[in-house]
Amino acid sequence: MSKSTEKLREIDISAGVGRSKQSSNYENTSSAKGKAISIYPPIEGHLSSTPQEYNKFSFSNISYKLRSSFRGSMKRTRSSENLEAVPEGALNPRDDQIVQSFRELLFVEGHLPGKHGDDHTLLRFLKMRDYDLVKAKDMFLKYLKWREEFQVDKIVKEFKFEEYREVKKCYPHGYHGVDKYGRPLYVERTGMVDLNTFLRVTTIDRFVKHHVSEQEKTLHWRCPACSVAARKHIASTTSILDVKDVGLANFSKPARQLFTEIQKIDSNYYPETLHRLFIVNAGSGFRALWRALKAFLDPRTLAKIQVLGSNYRSILVEHIDPSNLPSFLGGNCTCSDYGGCLLSDKGPWNDPEITEILRAQLDTTEDNDNGGRNGTGSKEDLVSNTENVPIKDNYDLSPVKDEYLSFREMTVANRSMSQKFQDFEAAAKDVETKTKALEYAFEDTKAALQGLILLVEELKR
């Protein structure tokens, strides 16, 4: 068995090395003054330009089939023509090949990727380890172990951050709209953090759990919603940190603990989910602190960060429309109806038409695996876990209920048959692997017998 495994491993590893060399062409850097180092290619840049083909029983066809029925039975603020399935985004052939090699390596070594081993997740770990299959495998297995030990799925389903509003007052942060590409925009006013009040209303452990639940919601709810709105696959975020008046004095022991814990989780378990980070209002105090903070960040993350002073607006509006920028960052939005932009959770993930699509797709997934998208919980868990602005559902689905259920039953049946085929295929591969191992063992035995025959002949002489 060991020789068979070793042979397959050599094939897979050689494929990874070749891909890594090819990818190096994308990773040139620039140190022009006032500009960020050129970022690594964004995760969305690894998708094929060829439109993805859907199975005839896929959700996209259910959505299309129901579209005309929805027009007459639902009251909408916009045309139902906007309904689309979530664009999953097919990998380009080169990345698809290395991802499949990665999956085969995991399988051969007895680690089936399972529900968290979709192509895009595996690609994120590969990119983080520069397409080194062995390093990516170690990182991915640590991720799976962490999910189990930290009980991530349970946090998504059961954890309630009741102190959400109180924390927002002393730690202003939140998602607010999208950048010009369509990615979720995260904003944090680090300079306004009141750490003493923060530690009175919550604990670092609870906030870390809240952070993990937000990461899960962003990956499995916000990004899919943005994908529908942008009509292309979205898999990363753009962030802005306002560090006005932040300096070394702000980096107390609790602050260091919170920073290192969140940075470790994001870097190790949610790799390649950050597209770009703008740090604005960086004064001399922060720049001294930044020299210390950089030691905690990996090169790939550092390449995505741009530190700016007070003259930052012209750069931000190159990437973010002013309508999605809060007024305190030079934009046009105030979200006065919600008490401020960082309390609104403004974005496509709260658009009623888009949330209806996501909910329907989560329904079909729940029927198949008793969980949410990629096993992260139900639609209610993803939507309401963080106690954000509730999503209202004013639609009457009764006129299309029977038609929808019939299509959903076909989808579930099709998924079941597909799963059985995949199980059979996996079993066949296992038999093939064991057969090859027996062949190697037979060859070893044969060689040993030939050696004994030669030894006996030598003794006879």
Secondary structure as GFF3:
##gff-version 3
##sequence-region A 1 461
A	DSSP	alpha_helix	2	23	.	.	.	ID=ss1
A	DSSP	three_ten_helix	24	26	.	.	.	ID=ss2
A	DSSP	three_ten_helix	43	46	.	.	.	ID=ss3
A	DSSP	alpha_helix	59	73	.	.	.	ID=ss4
A	DSSP	three_ten_helix	80	82	.	.	.	ID=ss5
A	DSSP	alpha_helix	93	108	.	.	.	ID=ss6
A	DSSP	three_ten_helix	114	116	.	.	.	ID=ss7
A	DSSP	alpha_helix	119	128	.	.	.	ID=ss8
A	DSSP	alpha_helix	133	150	.	.	.	ID=ss9
A	DSSP	alpha_helix	152	158	.	.	.	ID=ss10
A	DSSP	alpha_helix	164	170	.	.	.	ID=ss11
A	DSSP	beta_strand	173	178	.	.	.	ID=ss12
A	DSSP	beta_strand	184	188	.	.	.	ID=ss13
A	DSSP	three_ten_helix	190	192	.	.	.	ID=ss14
A	DSSP	alpha_helix	195	201	.	.	.	ID=ss15
A	DSSP	alpha_helix	204	217	.	.	.	ID=ss16
A	DSSP	pi_helix	218	222	.	.	.	ID=ss17
A	DSSP	alpha_helix	223	230	.	.	.	ID=ss18
A	DSSP	beta_strand	237	242	.	.	.	ID=ss19
A	DSSP	three_ten_helix	248	250	.	.	.	ID=ss20
A	DSSP	alpha_helix	253	269	.	.	.	ID=ss21
A	DSSP	beta_strand	274	280	.	.	.	ID=ss22
A	DSSP	alpha_helix	284	293	.	.	.	ID=ss23
A	DSSP	three_ten_helix	294	296	.	.	.	ID=ss24
A	DSSP	alpha_helix	299	302	.	.	.	ID=ss25
A	DSSP	beta_strand	305	307	.	.	.	ID=ss26
A	DSSP	alpha_helix	313	319	.	.	.	ID=ss27
A	DSSP	three_ten_helix	322	324	.	.	.	ID=ss28
A	DSSP	three_ten_helix	327	329	.	.	.	ID=ss29
A	DSSP	three_ten_helix	336	338	.	.	.	ID=ss30
A	DSSP	three_ten_helix	341	343	.	.	.	ID=ss31
A	DSSP	three_ten_helix	348	350	.	.	.	ID=ss32
A	DSSP	alpha_helix	352	369	.	.	.	ID=ss33
A	DSSP	three_ten_helix	373	375	.	.	.	ID=ss34
A	DSSP	alpha_helix	379	384	.	.	.	ID=ss35
A	DSSP	three_ten_helix	398	400	.	.	.	ID=ss36
A	DSSP	alpha_helix	401	460	.	.	.	ID=ss37
###
